[in-house]
Each structure stands twice: as structure tokens, then as C-alpha cells.
């Protein structure tokens, strides 16, 4: 466990992570697995969206970077997720926060990079409880 969440397993079910930085993706997978989630990771929002549309498993959380390779940006992906699955919590991260916040769908949380593990855990708890 990389962060002591005091036994808080608040994440249940499938978690979709969209992050093109391998290290950041690995950190997110560790955090979310430690919190009880079953993670799937994608480099592009295009691939993540296709998976979500084809998979019948309900998604309990989406964490996406804003700037991604492929056709969809993280904020476009977040908008699509919230439109199709309005109850799915969404966290968008970016090192370019000044251009992202106004583009997020209602209910999505923005976490600027570099975020700490504590900040990510608190955002996850805030959204899924």
C-alpha cells in the first residue's frame, strides 16, 4: 500500500484509467487497487471509450489525463462519460490546469499535476462516497 487510507476500501468495481505516462498510470493503478478497485488502463481516451461502450461491466470511477494521444482529449472523454453514464464519477488531471477547469462537465473533479498521493486519495473518497 502506497498510502495509508486507514482501511478505506471505498472503490468497488471497474475503474478506468486513461494516462499516457506509464509511471503516472502505474501510480494510479496502485492507489486505486489499494482502495479496492479493479483497474483497467488505457493510453488513449479513444480506446477507453470503446472499452466502456463494449463492456457490460459497470464502471465505478474514471480517472483521465487531459492531454492525450488519439482523437479525444481528456475533457472530451469526460464530457462523453458524464453524458452517457451520468452517475460515474470522473477525475481529470493535467499540468495545464488553467485551460481545463472551464471545460469540465458538472460533477467532475479537476486535480492539477503534480498531485500528491494524498490529494488523489482525497479526491477519490470525495467522489465515490
N, CA, C and O atoms as a Tinker XYZ file with bonds, in Angstrom:
   516  protein
     1  N      0.856000   -1.177000    0.000000    73     2
     2  CA     0.000000    0.000000    0.000000    64     1     3
     3  C      0.898000    1.235000    0.000000    63     2     4     5
     4  O      1.804000    1.359000    0.824000    81     3
     5  N      0.629000    2.151000   -0.944000    73     3     6
     6  CA     1.485000    3.331000   -1.038000    64     5     7
     7  C      0.936000    4.519000   -0.255000    63     6     8     9
     8  O      1.619000    5.533000   -0.112000    81     7
     9  N     -0.274000    4.406000    0.245000    73     7    10
    10  CA    -0.856000    5.452000    1.066000    64     9    11
    11  C     -1.750000    4.792000    2.100000    63    10    12    13
    12  O     -2.554000    3.925000    1.758000    81    11
    13  N     -1.623000    5.179000    3.328000    73    11    14
    14  CA    -2.435000    4.597000    4.383000    64    13    15
    15  C     -3.787000    5.293000    4.423000    63    14    16    17
    16  O     -3.926000    6.374000    4.995000    81    15
    17  N     -4.772000    4.666000    3.816000    73    15    18
    18  CA    -6.124000    5.223000    3.810000    64    17    19
    19  C     -6.930000    4.692000    4.993000    63    18    20    21
    20  O     -8.159000    4.752000    4.988000    81    19
    21  N     -6.242000    4.176000    5.999000    73    19    22
    22  CA    -6.861000    3.679000    7.226000    64    21    23
    23  C     -7.927000    2.626000    6.918000    63    22    24    25
    24  O     -9.022000    2.657000    7.481000    81    23
    25  N     -7.596000    1.697000    6.022000    73    23    26
    26  CA    -8.508000    0.606000    5.715000    64    25    27
    27  C     -9.713000    1.006000    4.900000    63    26    28    29
    28  O    -10.700000    0.274000    4.845000    81    27
    29  N     -9.642000    2.173000    4.261000    73    27    30
    30  CA   -10.773000    2.658000    3.485000    64    29    31
    31  C    -10.760000    2.005000    2.108000    63    30    32    33
    32  O     -9.939000    2.348000    1.258000    81    31
    33  N    -11.671000    1.068000    1.896000    73    31    34
    34  CA   -11.847000    0.461000    0.583000    64    33    35
    35  C    -13.131000    1.019000    0.001000    63    34    36    37
    36  O    -14.169000    0.357000    0.010000    81    35
    37  N    -13.055000    2.228000   -0.501000    73    35    38
    38  CA   -14.252000    2.918000   -0.973000    64    37    39
    39  C    -14.551000    2.657000   -2.439000    63    38    40    41
    40  O    -15.662000    2.923000   -2.897000    81    39
    41  N    -13.589000    2.147000   -3.175000    73    39    42
    42  CA   -13.779000    1.918000   -4.598000    64    41    43
    43  C    -14.155000    0.458000   -4.816000    63    42    44    45
    44  O    -13.432000   -0.450000   -4.405000    81    43
    45  N    -15.277000    0.248000   -5.456000    73    43    46
    46  CA   -15.683000   -1.108000   -5.788000    64    45    47
    47  C    -15.939000   -1.175000   -7.285000    63    46    48    49
    48  O    -16.472000   -0.236000   -7.877000    81    47
    49  N    -15.565000   -2.264000   -7.878000    73    47    50
    50  CA   -15.826000   -2.449000   -9.301000    64    49    51
    51  C    -14.733000   -1.917000  -10.200000    63    50    52    53
    52  O    -13.613000   -1.640000   -9.771000    81    51
    53  N    -15.097000   -1.785000  -11.453000    73    51    54
    54  CA   -14.160000   -1.404000  -12.512000    64    53    55
    55  C    -13.806000    0.083000  -12.464000    63    54    56    57
    56  O    -14.679000    0.945000  -12.363000    81    55
    57  N    -12.505000    0.359000  -12.539000    73    55    58
    58  CA   -12.004000    1.718000  -12.618000    64    57    59
    59  C    -11.257000    1.865000  -13.940000    63    58    60    61
    60  O    -10.380000    1.063000  -14.261000    81    59
    61  N    -11.612000    2.893000  -14.700000    73    59    62
    62  CA   -10.952000    3.156000  -15.971000    64    61    63
    63  C     -9.948000    4.288000  -15.771000    63    62    64    65
    64  O    -10.302000    5.385000  -15.338000    81    63
    65  N     -8.687000    3.998000  -16.094000    73    63    66
    66  CA    -7.606000    4.981000  -16.016000    64    65    67
    67  C     -7.140000    5.283000  -17.430000    63    66    68    69
    68  O     -6.842000    4.368000  -18.197000    81    67
    69  N     -7.076000    6.561000  -17.776000    73    67    70
    70  CA    -6.576000    6.968000  -19.085000    64    69    71
    71  C     -5.402000    7.913000  -18.841000    63    70    72    73
    72  O     -5.580000    9.066000  -18.449000    81    71
    73  N     -4.211000    7.400000  -19.080000    73    71    74
    74  CA    -2.978000    8.149000  -18.802000    64    73    75
    75  C     -1.896000    7.641000  -19.740000    63    74    76    77
    76  O     -1.628000    6.441000  -19.791000    81    75
    77  N     -1.271000    8.552000  -20.483000    73    75    78
    78  CA    -0.236000    8.134000  -21.430000    64    77    79
    79  C      1.153000    8.078000  -20.812000    63    78    80    81
    80  O      2.088000    7.594000  -21.450000    81    79
    81  N      1.308000    8.554000  -19.603000    73    79    82
    82  CA     2.575000    8.445000  -18.892000    64    81    83
    83  C      2.549000    7.141000  -18.097000    63    82    84    85
    84  O      1.726000    6.972000  -17.197000    81    83
    85  N      3.450000    6.224000  -18.434000    73    83    86
    86  CA     3.449000    4.886000  -17.837000    64    85    87
    87  C      3.614000    4.941000  -16.321000    63    86    88    89
    88  O      2.944000    4.200000  -15.601000    81    87
    89  N      4.491000    5.803000  -15.831000    73    87    90
    90  CA     4.708000    5.908000  -14.385000    64    89    91
    91  C      3.452000    6.415000  -13.677000    63    90    92    93
    92  O      3.046000    5.864000  -12.654000    81    91
    93  N      2.839000    7.462000  -14.222000    73    91    94
    94  CA     1.618000    8.006000  -13.618000    64    93    95
    95  C      0.500000    6.962000  -13.640000    63    94    96    97
    96  O     -0.244000    6.831000  -12.668000    81    95
    97  N      0.379000    6.226000  -14.735000    73    95    98
    98  CA    -0.628000    5.178000  -14.839000    64    97    99
    99  C     -0.403000    4.106000  -13.777000    63    98   100   101
   100  O     -1.352000    3.638000  -13.146000    81    99
   101  N      0.846000    3.725000  -13.586000    73    99   102
   102  CA     1.190000    2.717000  -12.591000    64   101   103
   103  C      0.860000    3.197000  -11.175000    63   102   104   105
   104  O      0.339000    2.432000  -10.364000    81   103
   105  N      1.159000    4.442000  -10.884000    73   103   106
   106  CA     0.850000    5.015000   -9.568000    64   105   107
   107  C     -0.659000    5.023000   -9.344000    63   106   108   109
   108  O     -1.136000    4.642000   -8.275000    81   107
   109  N     -1.404000    5.458000  -10.355000    73   107   110
   110  CA    -2.862000    5.471000  -10.236000    64   109   111
   111  C     -3.418000    4.068000  -10.023000    63   110   112   113
   112  O     -4.324000    3.867000   -9.213000    81   111
   113  N     -2.872000    3.103000  -10.753000    73   111   114
   114  CA    -3.334000    1.721000  -10.585000    64   113   115
   115  C     -3.057000    1.223000   -9.174000    63   114   116   117
   116  O     -3.903000    0.556000   -8.578000    81   115
   117  N     -1.878000    1.540000   -8.628000    73   115   118
   118  CA    -1.551000    1.139000   -7.252000    64   117   119
   119  C     -2.514000    1.767000   -6.249000    63   118   120   121
   120  O     -3.031000    1.084000   -5.365000    81   119
   121  N     -2.753000    3.068000   -6.389000    73   119   122
   122  CA    -3.647000    3.776000   -5.464000    64   121   123
   123  C     -5.040000    3.159000   -5.501000    63   122   124   125
   124  O     -5.619000    2.827000   -4.467000    81   123
   125  N     -5.562000    3.014000   -6.713000    73   123   126
   126  CA    -6.943000    2.553000   -6.848000    64   125   127
   127  C     -7.118000    1.083000   -6.506000    63   126   128   129
   128  O     -8.170000    0.685000   -6.005000    81   127
   129  N     -6.109000    0.279000   -6.767000    73   127   130
   130  CA    -6.158000   -1.125000   -6.354000    64   129   131
   131  C     -6.130000   -1.216000   -4.837000    63   130   132   133
   132  O     -6.875000   -1.995000   -4.242000    81   131
   133  N     -5.263000   -0.413000   -4.206000    73   131   134
   134  CA    -5.202000   -0.377000   -2.740000    64   133   135
   135  C     -6.536000    0.047000   -2.125000    63   134   136   137
   136  O     -6.860000   -0.346000   -1.004000    81   135
   137  N     -7.308000    0.850000   -2.864000    73   135   138
   138  CA    -8.590000    1.349000   -2.362000    64   137   139
   139  C     -9.750000    0.435000   -2.737000    63   138   140   141
   140  O    -10.908000    0.762000   -2.473000    81   139
   141  N     -9.445000   -0.721000   -3.356000    73   139   142
   142  CA   -10.471000   -1.720000   -3.623000    64   141   143
   143  C    -10.930000   -1.832000   -5.057000    63   142   144   145
   144  O    -11.772000   -2.676000   -5.362000    81   143
   145  N    -10.406000   -1.009000   -5.952000    73   143   146
   146  CA   -10.849000   -1.021000   -7.340000    64   145   147
   147  C    -10.207000   -2.109000   -8.182000    63   146   148   149
   148  O     -9.150000   -2.640000   -7.843000    81   147
   149  N    -10.861000   -2.425000   -9.275000    73   147   150
   150  CA   -10.337000   -3.341000  -10.283000    64   149   151
   151  C    -10.038000   -2.492000  -11.518000    63   150   152   153
   152  O    -10.951000   -2.102000  -12.246000    81   151
   153  N     -8.756000   -2.209000  -11.749000    73   151   154
   154  CA    -8.348000   -1.199000  -12.727000    64   153   155
   155  C     -8.064000   -1.746000  -14.112000    63   154   156   157
   156  O     -7.507000   -2.831000  -14.276000    81   155
   157  N     -8.464000   -0.959000  -15.106000    73   155   158
   158  CA    -8.042000   -1.164000  -16.477000    64   157   159
   159  C     -7.458000    0.161000  -16.939000    63   158   160   161
   160  O     -8.006000    1.226000  -16.657000    81   159
   161  N     -6.340000    0.084000  -17.652000    73   159   162
   162  CA    -5.617000    1.287000  -18.034000    64   161   163
   163  C     -5.527000    1.401000  -19.549000    63   162   164   165
   164  O     -5.371000    0.403000  -20.252000    81   163
   165  N     -5.629000    2.624000  -20.038000    73   163   166
   166  CA    -5.548000    2.912000  -21.462000    64   165   167
   167  C     -4.644000    4.117000  -21.688000    63   166   168   169
   168  O     -4.521000    4.991000  -20.830000    81   167
   169  N     -4.016000    4.145000  -22.855000    73   167   170
   170  CA    -3.160000    5.275000  -23.225000    64   169   171
   171  C     -3.979000    6.357000  -23.909000    63   170   172   173
   172  O     -3.657000    7.541000  -23.804000    81   171
   173  N     -5.036000    5.959000  -24.608000    73   171   174
   174  CA    -5.881000    6.939000  -25.301000    64   173   175
   175  C     -7.308000    6.880000  -24.771000    63   174   176   177
   176  O     -7.787000    5.833000  -24.336000    81   175
   177  N     -7.971000    8.025000  -24.818000    73   175   178
   178  CA    -9.381000    8.079000  -24.443000    64   177   179
   179  C    -10.226000    7.340000  -25.477000    63   178   180   181
   180  O    -11.289000    6.816000  -25.145000    81   179
   181  N     -9.766000    7.293000  -26.715000    73   179   182
   182  CA   -10.474000    6.565000  -27.773000    64   181   183
   183  C    -10.638000    5.096000  -27.367000    63   182   184   185
   184  O    -11.736000    4.544000  -27.430000    81   183
   185  N     -9.528000    4.472000  -26.948000    73   183   186
   186  CA    -9.568000    3.064000  -26.543000    64   185   187
   187  C    -10.408000    2.866000  -25.285000    63   186   188   189
   188  O    -11.142000    1.884000  -25.173000    81   187
   189  N    -10.300000    3.795000  -24.343000    73   187   190
   190  CA   -11.078000    3.686000  -23.101000    64   189   191
   191  C    -12.568000    3.777000  -23.396000    63   190   192   193
   192  O    -13.357000    3.013000  -22.839000    81   191
   193  N    -12.960000    4.700000  -24.262000    73   191   194
   194  CA   -14.368000    4.850000  -24.608000    64   193   195
   195  C    -14.897000    3.603000  -25.309000    63   194   196   197
   196  O    -15.995000    3.137000  -25.003000    81   195
   197  N    -14.131000    3.065000  -26.239000    73   195   198
   198  CA   -14.554000    1.838000  -26.925000    64   197   199
   199  C    -14.742000    0.702000  -25.925000    63   198   200   201
   200  O    -15.710000   -0.053000  -26.022000    81   199
   201  N    -13.825000    0.571000  -24.961000    73   199   202
   202  CA   -13.948000   -0.461000  -23.940000    64   201   203
   203  C    -15.210000   -0.274000  -23.119000    63   202   204   205
   204  O    -15.933000   -1.234000  -22.853000    81   203
   205  N    -15.471000    0.952000  -22.720000    73   203   206
   206  CA   -16.645000    1.215000  -21.895000    64   205   207
   207  C    -17.941000    0.955000  -22.662000    63   206   208   209
   208  O    -18.917000    0.481000  -22.080000    81   207
   209  N    -17.959000    1.255000  -23.944000    73   207   210
   210  CA   -19.153000    1.017000  -24.755000    64   209   211
   211  C    -19.386000   -0.475000  -25.007000    63   210   212   213
   212  O    -20.530000   -0.922000  -25.098000    81   211
   213  N    -18.302000   -1.237000  -25.119000    73   211   214
   214  CA   -18.414000   -2.665000  -25.432000    64   213   215
   215  C    -18.543000   -3.552000  -24.205000    63   214   216   217
   216  O    -19.098000   -4.647000  -24.295000    81   215
   217  N    -18.046000   -3.107000  -23.070000    73   215   218
   218  CA   -18.046000   -3.909000  -21.843000    64   217   219
   219  C    -19.338000   -3.673000  -21.075000    63   218   220   221
   220  O    -19.754000   -2.530000  -20.882000    81   219
   221  N    -19.951000   -4.725000  -20.651000    73   219   222
   222  CA   -21.188000   -4.607000  -19.884000    64   221   223
   223  C    -20.955000   -4.416000  -18.390000    63   222   224   225
   224  O    -21.909000   -4.300000  -17.621000    81   223
   225  N    -19.687000   -4.385000  -17.977000    73   223   226
   226  CA   -19.360000   -4.192000  -16.569000    64   225   227
   227  C    -19.537000   -2.720000  -16.206000    63   226   228   229
   228  O    -18.929000   -1.857000  -16.840000    81   227
   229  N    -20.349000   -2.419000  -15.209000    73   227   230
   230  CA   -20.499000   -1.018000  -14.806000    64   229   231
   231  C    -19.162000   -0.438000  -14.336000    63   230   232   233
   232  O    -18.361000   -1.129000  -13.705000    81   231
   233  N    -18.941000    0.793000  -14.641000    73   231   234
   234  CA   -17.709000    1.480000  -14.259000    64   233   235
   235  C    -17.994000    2.300000  -13.000000    63   234   236   237
   236  O    -18.987000    3.024000  -12.934000    81   235
   237  N    -17.114000    2.181000  -12.004000    73   235   238
   238  CA   -17.342000    2.894000  -10.746000    64   237   239
   239  C    -16.569000    4.205000  -10.649000    63   238   240   241
   240  O    -16.870000    5.034000   -9.790000    81   239
   241  N    -15.568000    4.408000  -11.525000    73   239   242
   242  CA   -14.771000    5.626000  -11.491000    64   241   243
   243  C    -13.951000    5.715000  -12.765000    63   242   244   245
   244  O    -13.490000    4.704000  -13.294000    81   243
   245  N    -13.772000    6.945000  -13.256000    73   243   246
   246  CA   -12.886000    7.227000  -14.388000    64   245   247
   247  C    -11.877000    8.271000  -13.936000    63   246   248   249
   248  O    -12.244000    9.297000  -13.363000    81   247
   249  N    -10.596000    7.998000  -14.199000    73   247   250
   250  CA    -9.531000    8.975000  -13.959000    64   249   251
   251  C     -8.817000    9.160000  -15.289000    63   250   252   253
   252  O     -8.298000    8.198000  -15.857000    81   251
   253  N     -8.787000   10.392000  -15.789000    73   251   254
   254  CA    -8.181000   10.644000  -17.086000    64   253   255
   255  C     -7.277000   11.864000  -17.065000    63   254   256   257
   256  O     -7.560000   12.860000  -16.399000    81   255
   257  N     -6.198000   11.767000  -17.799000    73   255   258
   258  CA    -5.357000   12.928000  -18.059000    64   257   259
   259  C     -6.084000   13.790000  -19.083000    63   258   260   261
   260  O     -6.933000   13.287000  -19.820000    81   259
   261  N     -5.770000   15.054000  -19.141000    73   259   262
   262  CA    -6.395000   15.957000  -20.102000    64   261   263
   263  C     -5.741000   15.852000  -21.474000    63   262   264   265
   264  O     -6.434000   15.734000  -22.485000    81   263
   265  N     -4.426000   15.893000  -21.515000    73   263   266
   266  CA    -3.699000   15.878000  -22.784000    64   265   267
   267  C     -3.284000   14.452000  -23.099000    63   266   268   269
   268  O     -2.458000   13.865000  -22.400000    81   267
   269  N     -3.864000   13.902000  -24.158000    73   267   270
   270  CA    -3.658000   12.502000  -24.516000    64   269   271
   271  C     -3.418000   12.358000  -26.016000    63   270   272   273
   272  O     -3.853000   13.203000  -26.799000    81   271
   273  N     -2.727000   11.291000  -26.419000    73   271   274
   274  CA    -2.654000   10.998000  -27.849000    64   273   275
   275  C     -4.030000   10.499000  -28.320000    63   274   276   277
   276  O     -4.879000   10.146000  -27.501000    81   275
   277  N     -4.237000   10.472000  -29.612000    73   275   278
   278  CA    -5.508000    9.997000  -30.147000    64   277   279
   279  C     -6.420000   11.158000  -30.501000    63   278   280   281
   280  O     -6.020000   12.321000  -30.457000    81   279
   281  N     -7.652000   10.819000  -30.852000    73   279   282
   282  CA    -8.600000   11.838000  -31.303000    64   281   283
   283  C     -9.270000   12.584000  -30.158000    63   282   284   285
   284  O     -9.545000   13.777000  -30.279000    81   283
   285  N     -9.536000   11.900000  -29.053000    73   283   286
   286  CA   -10.237000   12.525000  -27.936000    64   285   287
   287  C     -9.275000   13.054000  -26.882000    63   286   288   289
   288  O     -8.308000   12.385000  -26.516000    81   287
   289  N     -9.545000   14.243000  -26.405000    73   287   290
   290  CA    -8.799000   14.763000  -25.254000    64   289   291
   291  C     -9.468000   14.244000  -23.988000    63   290   292   293
   292  O    -10.559000   13.676000  -24.037000    81   291
   293  N     -8.815000   14.442000  -22.878000    73   291   294
   294  CA    -9.383000   14.005000  -21.605000    64   293   295
   295  C    -10.679000   14.706000  -21.269000    63   294   296   297
   296  O    -11.601000   14.085000  -20.740000    81   295
   297  N    -10.766000   16.011000  -21.572000    73   295   298
   298  CA   -12.015000   16.711000  -21.251000    64   297   299
   299  C    -13.151000   16.273000  -22.168000    63   298   300   301
   300  O    -14.298000   16.212000  -21.725000    81   299
   301  N    -12.868000   15.965000  -23.431000    73   299   302
   302  CA   -13.900000   15.448000  -24.333000    64   301   303
   303  C    -14.388000   14.078000  -23.840000    63   302   304   305
   304  O    -15.583000   13.786000  -23.853000    81   303
   305  N    -13.442000   13.258000  -23.409000    73   303   306
   306  CA   -13.777000   11.948000  -22.859000    64   305   307
   307  C    -14.644000   12.096000  -21.612000    63   306   308   309
   308  O    -15.645000   11.396000  -21.458000    81   307
   309  N    -14.256000   13.010000  -20.721000    73   307   310
   310  CA   -15.033000   13.249000  -19.501000    64   309   311
   311  C    -16.459000   13.681000  -19.840000    63   310   312   313
   312  O    -17.412000   13.217000  -19.215000    81   311
   313  N    -16.609000   14.563000  -20.822000    73   311   314
   314  CA   -17.938000   15.005000  -21.245000    64   313   315
   315  C    -18.771000   13.834000  -21.768000    63   314   316   317
   316  O    -19.955000   13.718000  -21.450000    81   315
   317  N    -18.154000   12.977000  -22.562000    73   315   318
   318  CA   -18.864000   11.817000  -23.113000    64   317   319
   319  C    -19.271000   10.837000  -22.019000    63   318   320   321
   320  O    -20.382000   10.307000  -22.030000    81   319
   321  N    -18.365000   10.601000  -21.077000    73   319   322
   322  CA   -18.672000    9.686000  -19.971000    64   321   323
   323  C    -19.851000   10.224000  -19.168000    63   322   324   325
   324  O    -20.793000    9.482000  -18.887000    81   323
   325  N    -19.816000   11.491000  -18.799000    73   323   326
   326  CA   -20.877000   12.069000  -17.973000    64   325   327
   327  C    -22.206000   12.144000  -18.725000    63   326   328   329
   328  O    -23.271000   12.075000  -18.111000    81   327
   329  N    -22.148000   12.285000  -20.054000    73   327   330
   330  CA   -23.379000   12.310000  -20.840000    64   329   331
   331  C    -24.003000   10.915000  -20.919000    63   330   332   333
   332  O    -25.214000   10.764000  -20.760000    81   331
   333  N    -23.181000    9.908000  -21.162000    73   331   334
   334  CA   -23.682000    8.537000  -21.338000    64   333   335
   335  C    -23.954000    7.848000  -19.994000    63   334   336   337
   336  O    -24.938000    7.122000  -19.849000    81   335
   337  N    -23.079000    8.081000  -19.022000    73   335   338
   338  CA   -23.184000    7.455000  -17.699000    64   337   339
   339  C    -23.095000    8.551000  -16.629000    63   338   340   341
   340  O    -22.047000    8.701000  -16.001000    81   339
   341  N    -24.148000    9.304000  -16.412000    73   339   342
   342  CA   -24.072000   10.486000  -15.539000    64   341   343
   343  C    -23.680000   10.216000  -14.091000    63   342   344   345
   344  O    -23.203000   11.117000  -13.402000    81   343
   345  N    -23.877000    8.977000  -13.619000    73   343   346
   346  CA   -23.545000    8.708000  -12.214000    64   345   347
   347  C    -22.087000    8.279000  -12.015000    63   346   348   349
   348  O    -21.640000    8.123000  -10.879000    81   347
   349  N    -21.346000    8.089000  -13.110000    73   347   350
   350  CA   -19.946000    7.661000  -12.985000    64   349   351
   351  C    -19.093000    8.859000  -12.564000    63   350   352   353
   352  O    -19.070000    9.873000  -13.261000    81   351
   353  N    -18.399000    8.755000  -11.441000    73   351   354
   354  CA   -17.517000    9.831000  -11.010000    64   353   355
   355  C    -16.307000    9.944000  -11.952000    63   354   356   357
   356  O    -15.782000    8.938000  -12.430000    81   355
   357  N    -15.879000   11.187000  -12.208000    73   355   358
   358  CA   -14.772000   11.435000  -13.126000    64   357   359
   359  C    -13.773000   12.389000  -12.483000    63   358   360   361
   360  O    -14.144000   13.425000  -11.931000    81   359
   361  N    -12.482000   12.013000  -12.567000    73   359   362
   362  CA   -11.389000   12.887000  -12.160000    64   361   363
   363  C    -10.561000   13.170000  -13.404000    63   362   364   365
   364  O    -10.162000   12.249000  -14.116000    81   363
   365  N    -10.302000   14.453000  -13.663000    73   363   366
   366  CA    -9.446000   14.865000  -14.775000    64   365   367
   367  C     -8.194000   15.483000  -14.175000    63   366   368   369
   368  O     -8.274000   16.341000  -13.296000    81   367
   369  N     -7.030000   15.040000  -14.659000    73   367   370
   370  CA    -5.759000   15.591000  -14.187000    64   369   371
   371  C     -5.053000   16.284000  -15.348000    63   370   372   373
   372  O     -5.261000   15.941000  -16.512000    81   371
   373  N     -4.217000   17.262000  -15.014000    73   371   374
   374  CA    -3.454000   17.947000  -16.055000    64   373   375
   375  C     -2.415000   18.856000  -15.439000    63   374   376   377
   376  O     -2.587000   19.384000  -14.340000    81   375
   377  N     -1.338000   19.025000  -16.173000    73   375   378
   378  CA    -0.346000   20.020000  -15.805000    64   377   379
   379  C     -0.679000   21.378000  -16.394000    63   378   380   381
   380  O      0.046000   22.349000  -16.174000    81   379
   381  N     -1.780000   21.451000  -17.148000    73   379   382
   382  CA    -2.206000   22.690000  -17.801000    64   381   383
   383  C     -3.563000   23.120000  -17.266000    63   382   384   385
   384  O     -4.490000   23.351000  -18.041000    81   383
   385  N     -3.687000   23.228000  -15.958000    73   383   386
   386  CA    -4.958000   23.474000  -15.299000    64   385   387
   387  C     -5.681000   24.725000  -15.695000    63   386   388   389
   388  O     -6.910000   24.769000  -15.646000    81   387
   389  N     -4.960000   25.738000  -16.085000    73   387   390
   390  CA    -5.594000   27.000000  -16.399000    64   389   391
   391  C     -6.482000   26.910000  -17.640000    63   390   392   393
   392  O     -7.321000   27.785000  -17.850000    81   391
   393  N     -6.318000   25.871000  -18.471000    73   391   394
   394  CA    -7.138000   25.734000  -19.665000    64   393   395
   395  C     -8.192000   24.653000  -19.527000    63   394   396   397
   396  O     -8.986000   24.459000  -20.447000    81   395
   397  N     -8.226000   23.945000  -18.416000    73   395   398
   398  CA    -9.068000   22.762000  -18.289000    64   397   399
   399  C    -10.344000   23.009000  -17.497000    63   398   400   401
   400  O    -11.404000   22.528000  -17.896000    81   399
   401  N    -10.283000   23.720000  -16.420000    73   399   402
   402  CA   -11.373000   23.780000  -15.449000    64   401   403
   403  C    -12.704000   24.187000  -16.073000    63   402   404   405
   404  O    -13.728000   23.584000  -15.753000    81   403
   405  N    -12.723000   25.167000  -16.931000    73   403   406
   406  CA   -13.968000   25.618000  -17.541000    64   405   407
   407  C    -14.576000   24.627000  -18.508000    63   406   408   409
   408  O    -15.733000   24.778000  -18.899000    81   407
   409  N    -13.826000   23.627000  -18.899000    73   407   410
   410  CA   -14.293000   22.658000  -19.887000    64   409   411
   411  C    -14.878000   21.396000  -19.263000    63   410   412   413
   412  O    -15.407000   20.551000  -19.984000    81   411
   413  N    -14.797000   21.250000  -17.967000    73   411   414
   414  CA   -15.213000   20.004000  -17.314000    64   413   415
   415  C    -16.724000   19.913000  -17.173000    63   414   416   417
   416  O    -17.400000   20.925000  -16.987000    81   415
   417  N    -17.254000   18.689000  -17.262000    73   415   418
   418  CA   -18.691000   18.520000  -17.033000    64   417   419
   419  C    -19.017000   18.699000  -15.551000    63   418   420   421
   420  O    -18.152000   18.566000  -14.686000    81   419
   421  N    -20.269000   18.999000  -15.287000    73   419   422
   422  CA   -20.725000   19.152000  -13.904000    64   421   423
   423  C    -20.461000   17.865000  -13.135000    63   422   424   425
   424  O    -20.716000   16.767000  -13.630000    81   423
   425  N    -19.954000   18.014000  -11.936000    73   423   426
   426  CA   -19.693000   16.867000  -11.081000    64   425   427
   427  C    -18.317000   16.254000  -11.236000    63   426   428   429
   428  O    -17.915000   15.433000  -10.412000    81   427
   429  N    -17.583000   16.635000  -12.274000    73   427   430
   430  CA   -16.220000   16.124000  -12.445000    64   429   431
   431  C    -15.277000   16.926000  -11.548000    63   430   432   433
   432  O    -15.513000   18.100000  -11.266000    81   431
   433  N    -14.212000   16.269000  -11.110000    73   431   434
   434  CA   -13.219000   16.916000  -10.259000    64   433   435
   435  C    -11.932000   17.092000  -11.062000    63   434   436   437
   436  O    -11.496000   16.183000  -11.768000    81   435
   437  N    -11.336000   18.273000  -10.941000    73   435   438
   438  CA   -10.056000   18.538000  -11.582000    64   437   439
   439  C     -8.960000   18.484000  -10.532000    63   438   440   441
   440  O     -9.092000   19.063000   -9.454000    81   439
   441  N     -7.871000   17.784000  -10.853000    73   439   442
   442  CA    -6.726000   17.670000   -9.957000    64   441   443
   443  C     -5.476000   18.051000  -10.750000    63   442   444   445
   444  O     -5.046000   17.299000  -11.624000    81   443
   445  N     -4.888000   19.217000  -10.450000    73   443   446
   446  CA    -3.706000   19.647000  -11.219000    64   445   447
   447  C     -2.477000   18.799000  -10.905000    63   446   448   449
   448  O     -2.274000   18.354000   -9.775000    81   447
   449  N     -1.672000   18.594000  -11.930000    73   447   450
   450  CA    -0.383000   17.918000  -11.754000    64   449   451
   451  C      0.651000   18.969000  -11.410000    63   450   452   453
   452  O      0.568000   20.094000  -11.901000    81   451
   453  N      1.596000   18.642000  -10.603000    73   451   454
   454  CA     1.770000   17.343000   -9.952000    64   453   455
   455  C      0.883000   17.246000   -8.720000    63   454   456   457
   456  O      0.922000   18.117000   -7.851000    81   455
   457  N      0.090000   16.195000   -8.646000    73   455   458
   458  CA    -0.741000   15.961000   -7.482000    64   457   459
   459  C     -0.012000   15.000000   -6.553000    63   458   460   461
   460  O      0.829000   14.213000   -6.987000    81   459
   461  N     -0.341000   15.077000   -5.295000    73   459   462
   462  CA     0.236000   14.134000   -4.330000    64   461   463
   463  C     -0.693000   12.928000   -4.226000    63   462   464   465
   464  O     -1.860000   12.995000   -4.613000    81   463
   465  N     -0.171000   11.848000   -3.709000    73   463   466
   466  CA    -0.987000   10.656000   -3.498000    64   465   467
   467  C     -2.142000   11.001000   -2.556000    63   466   468   469
   468  O     -3.276000   10.573000   -2.773000    81   467
   469  N     -1.850000   11.765000   -1.525000    73   467   470
   470  CA    -2.894000   12.173000   -0.577000    64   469   471
   471  C     -4.006000   12.944000   -1.294000    63   470   472   473
   472  O     -5.185000   12.689000   -1.048000    81   471
   473  N     -3.650000   13.877000   -2.172000    73   471   474
   474  CA    -4.654000   14.642000   -2.909000    64   473   475
   475  C     -5.516000   13.731000   -3.778000    63   474   476   477
   476  O     -6.733000   13.907000   -3.845000    81   475
   477  N     -4.899000   12.767000   -4.438000    73   475   478
   478  CA    -5.660000   11.852000   -5.285000    64   477   479
   479  C     -6.602000   11.004000   -4.442000    63   478   480   481
   480  O     -7.771000   10.837000   -4.791000    81   479
   481  N     -6.101000   10.472000   -3.337000    73   479   482
   482  CA    -6.932000    9.648000   -2.462000    64   481   483
   483  C     -8.118000   10.469000   -1.945000    63   482   484   485
   484  O     -9.246000    9.976000   -1.935000    81   483
   485  N     -7.881000   11.691000   -1.524000    73   483   486
   486  CA    -8.965000   12.537000   -1.020000    64   485   487
   487  C     -9.992000   12.840000   -2.110000    63   486   488   489
   488  O    -11.192000   12.867000   -1.833000    81   487
   489  N     -9.538000   13.069000   -3.345000    73   487   490
   490  CA   -10.466000   13.316000   -4.454000    64   489   491
   491  C    -11.314000   12.074000   -4.727000    63   490   492   493
   492  O    -12.516000   12.178000   -4.969000    81   491
   493  N    -10.683000   10.906000   -4.687000    73   491   494
   494  CA   -11.405000    9.654000   -4.914000    64   493   495
   495  C    -12.454000    9.442000   -3.829000    63   494   496   497
   496  O    -13.605000    9.123000   -4.127000    81   495
   497  N    -12.060000    9.617000   -2.577000    73   495   498
   498  CA   -13.005000    9.445000   -1.463000    64   497   499
   499  C    -14.159000   10.433000   -1.593000    63   498   500   501
   500  O    -15.315000   10.066000   -1.382000    81   499
   501  N    -13.860000   11.669000   -1.933000    73   499   502
   502  CA   -14.884000   12.698000   -2.106000    64   501   503
   503  C    -15.922000   12.285000   -3.161000    63   502   504   505
   504  O    -17.123000   12.478000   -2.972000    81   503
   505  N    -15.448000   11.724000   -4.254000    73   503   506
   506  CA   -16.336000   11.379000   -5.366000    64   505   507
   507  C    -17.143000   10.106000   -5.173000    63   506   508   509
   508  O    -18.302000   10.038000   -5.582000    81   507
   509  N    -16.543000    9.097000   -4.554000    73   507   510
   510  CA   -17.215000    7.793000   -4.524000    64   509   511
   511  C    -18.010000    7.522000   -3.244000    63   510   512   513
   512  O    -18.748000    6.540000   -3.173000    81   511
   513  N    -17.868000    8.362000   -2.261000    73   511   514
   514  CA   -18.640000    8.139000   -1.019000    64   513   515
   515  C    -20.006000    8.736000   -1.130000    63   514   516
   516  O    -20.796000    8.650000   -0.190000    81   515
